Structure formats: C-alpha cells, structure tokens
Amino acid sequence: MAEILFELNNGIAFITLNRPEKLNAFNRPMALLMQEKLQACNSNAIRCVYITGAGKGFCAGQDLEEVLDPNGPGMNRILKEQFNPIITLIQQLQKPVVAAVNGVAAGAGANIALACDIVVSSEQASFIQAFSKIGLIPDSGGTYFLPRLIGYQKAMALMMLGDKVSATEAVNMGMIYKKFPTGEFENASKQLAQLLANMPTQALGFIKQALQASMHQNLNQQLELEDVLQQKASATNDFKEGVNAFIQKRTPIFTGN
C-alpha cells in the first residue's frame, strides 16, 4: 500500500500517513510522496488540508533504520531533501492545514504537526521532542515553532528532557488548539476541517500570511502588510458574499474566490 493516502472530498484534501506498523515513521519514499501530495494541495479545488495518521500513532518521526543504513540518504539529505521541504510546503499553502493527531507524535512527527495551522488531537495523543534521547537536536522546524507556541523556557525544558506531553497538557500550555474524546475525535476533527473548507479560503490564506510575517516584523511593517492584505481580501467575491449575507440576514455561501 502507498505510504501516503490521499483523498479529496468536499473541498478537503485528506492526507493520511500510512506506515502504521512503524507508527508512521518516515522513510525517503514516504517523505517524497508526502511532498508530492502537499504540492497537489495548491489546487483551487482544495480549500482545506487535513493530515492524520493511520493506526494508533500520528507519526514517530524519522525511521531510524534508514538513518543507520550505510547506503541510505544520510542525515544531511534526510533534512534538506525530506523533512525541510515538507515543513516549507505546509507553511506556504495559502489555505488552512489541520493536523489531526490521533496518537503519539514524536520527533519530526511532532514538529510536522506543530507546523500546521490548527492542531487538534484525541485525548490519548501525546507529543514528544524525542531527539535528545538519541543525541540529536530538534529539527523539522521544532526549534522555530515550539518556543513561539509555549515560550522559551518551557520549550527548552521539553527539548532537553524529552518529556512526554499529554493532550491535556498540550492544550493547557498552548501547544495545540483543542483535544477531543477518543470516540469523538475523528468526526469532530473532520467537522472542523469542513467548517474551514466552507469559509472564505483566500481570507484564511491572508490570515496565515499575516501571522507568519508577524513573527519577524515590527508593528509598522505589520500594519502595512495588514493594509495590503485587507485590500486583497476586500476585492474577493467572498467578501461581497459575506457582506450581502450579513445585510440580508442569511448564512453566506463562500466559494473560495
């Protein structure tokens, strides 16, 4: 079976990491296929991307057997050609990307989740910066995203100690948006994705662009960017639909245009 499953339904691209016997740990073919599927999500027909894992885990990160293989790609190529492009593609998509973390998310698997725009999990999920346990540093954007989500001190401790963070702890510290009871997780997380897919897609993409820029811009630069993006948003058909629906006291029907 393919290491990455891909399905388009009602404007949502469902991407499932599919090596359940390895807790969906990435090898090179899987990483390259993931990049291919993320690139396909640039299609205007796709208004939300939903990433989850098959089986009992979300993603255990990198398959260490590939790292130890003398004929394998080596750590340099694993990062530059496998994981870094995945993180970049998620961030560059001008539409919401939901990580639906169904189980353990460890190492690069945790950081792929944190690179997504909205992270939800089942109550049985956990997040582990497992790198220090094997003498490595966090990669796949972890040192960028985690301190911005939960603060420098907490991120430093989790990365050095490699503590397992429960879903409840992850919500409380602001690492993820929300957790759902295990029995409700799949339906609830897909309902969230459908809600996003029915919203004004371009506006959501502009929100994503603005928040990403806010990580490194000063206030004046951010105000200028807000002006530019607001002009673009107000020129969309969805803006006109939203205003008309408000005036007419009806539910808007957004098309993503």
BELRAVEN-V964439 format. One record per pair of residues at least 24 apart in sequence whose C-alpha atoms are under 7 Angstrom apart, sorted by the first residue. I is the first residue (numbers start at 0). GAP is how many residues later the second one is. Records with the same first field share a line. If there is no record, write none. Layout:
I = GAP ; GAP
This chain:
2 = 27
3 = 26 ; 29 ; 30
10 = 34 ; 35 ; 36 ; 37 ; 186
11 = 34 ; 35 ; 36 ; 37 ; 38 ; 182 ; 185
12 = 28 ; 33 ; 35 ; 36 ; 37
13 = 35 ; 36 ; 37
14 = 35 ; 36 ; 37
15 = 35 ; 36 ; 37 ; 38
16 = 35 ; 36 ; 37
17 = 35 ; 36
19 = 34 ; 35
22 = 34 ; 35 ; 36 ; 37
23 = 29 ; 33 ; 34 ; 35 ; 36
24 = 34 ; 35 ; 36 ; 37 ; 38
25 = 35 ; 36 ; 37
26 = 35 ; 36 ; 39
27 = 54
30 = 51 ; 52
31 = 50
34 = 50 ; 51
37 = 51
41 = 51
46 = 48 ; 150 ; 154
47 = 47 ; 48 ; 49 ; 145 ; 148 ; 149
48 = 47 ; 48 ; 49
49 = 47 ; 48 ; 49 ; 50 ; 143
50 = 47 ; 48 ; 49
51 = 47 ; 48 ; 49 ; 50
52 = 49
55 = 46 ; 47
56 = 45 ; 46 ; 47 ; 48
57 = 43 ; 44 ; 45 ; 46 ; 47
58 = 45 ; 46 ; 47 ; 50
59 = 44 ; 45 ; 46 ; 47 ; 49
60 = 45 ; 46 ; 47 ; 48
61 = 46
82 = 57
83 = 56
86 = 25 ; 28 ; 53
89 = 25 ; 26
90 = 24
93 = 111
94 = 106 ; 109 ; 110
95 = 108 ; 109
97 = 95
99 = 89
100 = 24
105 = 24
106 = 24 ; 31
107 = 31 ; 32
110 = 29 ; 30 ; 31
111 = 28
113 = 31
114 = 30
117 = 59
118 = 57 ; 58
119 = 56 ; 57 ; 58 ; 59 ; 69
120 = 46 ; 57 ; 58 ; 59
121 = 57 ; 58 ; 59 ; 60 ; 63
122 = 44 ; 56 ; 57 ; 58 ; 59
123 = 43 ; 58
124 = 41 ; 42
125 = 38 ; 39 ; 40 ; 41
126 = 37 ; 38 ; 39
127 = 34 ; 35 ; 36 ; 37
128 = 29 ; 30 ; 33
129 = 32
131 = 27 ; 28 ; 30
132 = 29
148 = 25 ; 26
149 = 24 ; 25
197 = 56
198 = 55
199 = 38 ; 54 ; 55 ; 56
200 = 55
201 = 31 ; 54 ; 55
202 = 30
